[in-house]
Amino acid sequence: MVQRLLVDTTLPMQTTLQATKDDFTESKAIVTPLGIQQFVEPDASGQAREISCKTKTADHLRAEHGASAARDPALAPRSCRDIQRRVVIDVWSTLKENERTAAVHAPQRVMLDADSKSYTGSGWISSSAEAYLEADGRLHLRASALYADWEDWRWKIMPKSFRGNHYCHLVAPERVRALMTGGERLNQQRK
């Protein structure tokens, strides 16, 4: 889902769900055949806390598979924040009416902060998606991203494996649901 939503691609792809964070850290998204990498970070009880995805950029897919392989380059690239927004909307759509009525955080009160950006793989791997309360009690979600376009001149001197990547750490849908319905309460507040 993440790869398709980020770049509007209909290319066939293989998603590899890595069993360990070490395996995920060592993995790479590949452009041909299109293959993305995912890892689900559990919390202490074993529930999904964070989902991490390694995907390819639209310009890399277009360069390898042709102009129609991905999102029009005239359009602004989508961010991990856009995917986090979709997660919130999708979770809300699965709630029963009584769950919506009793919800602690309705979607219109969930603030989606700009992505926390990393410029190196090691920086991104050590980062995480965040969920926190603002002093006014609003739930904030912040995805963590690494974005390196294939054709960006700043990355041309880097090895090919460093280019054409868009990585996201996202607050997992299961956790978003728990936060929205009150199954998980956050104590921390930012001012």
Secondary structure in CASP SS format (residue, H / E / C, confidence):
PFRMAT SS
TARGET T0000
AUTHOR 0000-0000-0000
METHOD secondary structure of the structure
MODEL  1
M C 1.00
V H 1.00
Q H 1.00
R H 1.00
L H 1.00
L H 1.00
V H 1.00
D C 1.00
T C 1.00
T C 1.00
L C 1.00
P C 1.00
M C 1.00
Q E 1.00
T E 1.00
T E 1.00
L E 1.00
Q C 1.00
A C 1.00
T C 1.00
K H 1.00
D H 1.00
D H 1.00
F H 1.00
T H 1.00
E H 1.00
S C 1.00
K C 1.00
A C 1.00
I E 1.00
V C 1.00
T C 1.00
P C 1.00
L C 1.00
G E 1.00
I E 1.00
Q E 1.00
Q E 1.00
F E 1.00
V E 1.00
E E 1.00
P E 1.00
D C 1.00
A C 1.00
S C 1.00
G C 1.00
Q C 1.00
A E 1.00
R E 1.00
E E 1.00
I E 1.00
S E 1.00
C E 1.00
K E 1.00
T E 1.00
K E 1.00
T C 1.00
A H 1.00
D H 1.00
H H 1.00
L H 1.00
R H 1.00
A H 1.00
E H 1.00
H H 1.00
G C 1.00
A H 1.00
S H 1.00
A H 1.00
A C 1.00
R C 1.00
D C 1.00
P C 1.00
A C 1.00
L C 1.00
A C 1.00
P C 1.00
R C 1.00
S C 1.00
C H 1.00
R H 1.00
D H 1.00
I H 1.00
Q H 1.00
R H 1.00
R H 1.00
V H 1.00
V H 1.00
I H 1.00
D H 1.00
V H 1.00
W H 1.00
S H 1.00
T H 1.00
L C 1.00
K C 1.00
E H 1.00
N H 1.00
E H 1.00
R H 1.00
T H 1.00
A H 1.00
A C 1.00
V C 1.00
H C 1.00
A C 1.00
P H 1.00
Q H 1.00
R H 1.00
V E 1.00
M E 1.00
L E 1.00
D E 1.00
A E 1.00
D E 1.00
S E 1.00
K E 1.00
S E 1.00
Y C 1.00
T C 1.00
G H 1.00
S H 1.00
G H 1.00
W H 1.00
I H 1.00
S C 1.00
S C 1.00
S C 1.00
A C 1.00
E E 1.00
A E 1.00
Y E 1.00
L E 1.00
E E 1.00
A C 1.00
D C 1.00
G C 1.00
R C 1.00
L E 1.00
H E 1.00
L E 1.00
R E 1.00
A E 1.00
S E 1.00
A E 1.00
L E 1.00
Y E 1.00
A E 1.00
D C 1.00
W C 1.00
E C 1.00
D C 1.00
W H 1.00
R H 1.00
W H 1.00
K C 1.00
I C 1.00
M C 1.00
P C 1.00
K H 1.00
S H 1.00
F H 1.00
R C 1.00
G C 1.00
N E 1.00
H E 1.00
Y E 1.00
C E 1.00
H E 1.00
L E 1.00
V E 1.00
A C 1.00
P H 1.00
E H 1.00
R H 1.00
V H 1.00
R H 1.00
A H 1.00
L H 1.00
M H 1.00
T H 1.00
G C 1.00
G C 1.00
E C 1.00
R C 1.00
L C 1.00
N C 1.00
Q C 1.00
Q E 1.00
R E 1.00
K C 1.00
END
